[in-house]
Amino acid sequence: MTSPRSTVLPVAFLLLMTGALAPPAAEGQSPPRSEDVATVDGIIAAYYEVVSGPAGEVPDIARDRSLHHPNAWVAIAGLDDGGVPRVNVTTLDGYYGDGGPRPEAFYEWETDRATQRSGNMLHVWSSYASARTPGGEPFDTGVNSITLFHDGERWWIMGWMFDGAAN
């Protein structure tokens, strides 16, 4: 007797390989820079570049959208006023809000990385430092938990999370 899983997996693989399961471009999503999505190093570098910049400059939201799968999520954990752990899960658009300029200079870069891969999924623990000038004295450090997916042609950020209370 053939199990449903043994039938579904080959069909899903065929659809994935033919592009039928490739995510459609979301409205307002620009084509990615090939150097941003061709490698894990490229997408992680771009991930940090899009959030970094001087005060008064609007982040490159279009570039950031091109890195993220149309169904990507963003989760920010922390503590509420009573010290109870909480998490806010949103979309990339929810993260950027009105898309206005940065109120102050913000530069973030990766300082260390640990990865684990299974098939086309990759998890990245990306340690970072944040400063007010490029490469400046960090005012914060932490770890981003980033989930990536390779669709056979490119890497996508499926979601990311950090815990502000851990710093």
C-alpha positions in Angstrom: 0.0 0.0 0.0 1.3 3.4 -0.9 1.3 6.0 1.8 -0.1 9.5 1.0 3.2 11.0 1.9 5.1 8.9 -0.6 2.7 10.2 -3.3 2.6 13.8 -2.3 6.4 14.3 -1.9 7.3 13.4 -5.5 4.5 15.7 -6.8 5.6 18.5 -4.6 9.2 18.1 -5.7 8.1 18.1 -9.3 6.1 21.3 -8.8 9.0 23.0 -7.0 11.5 22.0 -9.7 9.2 23.4 -12.4 8.7 26.6 -10.6 5.0 26.1 -9.9 5.6 26.5 -6.1 8.0 29.4 -6.5 6.6 32.3 -4.6 5.1 35.0 -6.8 6.5 38.5 -6.4 4.4 40.4 -3.9 2.9 43.8 -4.9 5.6 46.4 -4.6 8.4 43.8 -4.5 11.4 44.7 -6.7 13.5 42.1 -8.4 16.4 41.2 -6.2 20.1 42.0 -6.9 21.6 38.7 -7.9 24.5 39.2 -5.5 22.0 39.6 -2.7 20.2 36.3 -3.1 22.7 33.9 -4.8 24.5 32.9 -1.6 24.0 32.8 2.1 26.8 35.3 2.6 25.1 37.6 0.1 21.7 37.6 1.6 23.0 38.0 5.2 25.2 40.9 4.1 22.2 42.6 2.4 20.1 41.9 5.5 22.4 44.1 7.5 23.0 46.7 4.8 19.3 47.5 4.4 18.8 48.5 8.0 22.0 50.5 8.2 22.4 54.2 7.4 22.5 57.8 8.6 19.9 59.7 10.5 17.2 61.2 8.2 17.7 58.6 5.5 14.8 56.2 4.6 15.9 52.6 4.7 15.9 50.7 1.4 12.6 49.0 2.0 12.3 47.9 -1.7 15.6 46.1 -1.5 14.6 44.5 1.9 11.3 43.3 0.4 13.3 41.7 -2.5 15.2 39.6 0.2 12.1 38.4 2.0 9.6 35.8 0.9 6.2 37.5 0.3 4.9 35.6 3.4 7.9 36.4 5.6 7.4 37.2 9.3 9.3 39.3 11.8 9.3 38.6 15.5 10.7 40.8 18.2 10.8 39.4 21.7 11.3 41.2 24.9 9.8 41.9 28.3 6.7 43.9 29.1 6.6 46.5 31.8 6.1 43.8 34.4 9.1 41.8 33.3 7.0 39.1 31.6 8.4 37.7 28.3 6.4 38.7 25.2 6.8 38.6 21.5 5.4 40.8 18.7 5.1 39.0 15.4 4.4 41.1 12.3 5.1 41.3 8.6 7.9 43.2 7.0 5.5 46.0 6.2 4.4 46.0 9.9 8.1 46.2 11.0 8.7 49.3 8.8 5.4 51.0 9.7 5.1 54.3 7.8 8.5 53.8 6.1 9.8 57.2 7.3 13.4 58.2 7.7 15.6 56.9 10.5 15.4 59.2 13.5 19.1 58.6 14.3 22.0 57.0 12.6 22.0 53.2 12.9 24.6 50.8 11.6 24.5 47.0 12.3 26.9 44.3 11.1 27.4 40.6 11.6 30.1 39.6 14.1 29.7 35.8 14.1 27.5 33.2 12.5 26.4 29.6 13.1 24.3 27.8 10.6 22.5 24.5 10.3 21.0 23.2 7.0 18.5 20.6 6.2 17.7 20.3 2.5 16.7 23.7 1.2 16.1 25.1 4.7 18.9 26.9 6.5 18.9 28.4 10.0 21.3 31.2 10.8 22.3 32.4 14.3 23.8 35.7 13.4 25.5 37.6 16.1 25.6 41.4 15.5 26.8 44.7 16.8 25.0 48.1 16.5 26.6 51.5 16.5 25.8 55.1 15.5 28.7 55.2 12.9 29.9 52.6 10.4 32.1 50.3 12.4 31.9 52.5 15.4 31.8 51.7 19.1 28.8 49.3 19.6 26.0 50.5 21.8 24.3 47.1 21.5 25.1 43.5 20.6 22.8 40.5 20.2 21.8 37.6 18.0 19.4 37.4 15.1 17.7 34.1 14.4 17.1 34.0 10.7 15.3 31.3 8.7 16.3 31.0 5.0 14.8 28.9 2.1 16.5 28.1 -1.2 13.9 27.6 -4.0 16.4 26.1 -6.5 17.3 29.5 -7.9 17.8 31.9 -4.9 17.7 32.3 -1.2 14.7 33.9 0.6 14.4 35.2 4.1 11.4 33.4 5.5 11.5 35.1 8.8 13.7 36.5 11.6 13.6 37.1 15.3 15.7 38.8 18.0 15.2 39.1 21.7 15.7 42.7 22.9 15.6 41.5 26.5 18.6 39.3 26.0 20.9 42.3 25.5 
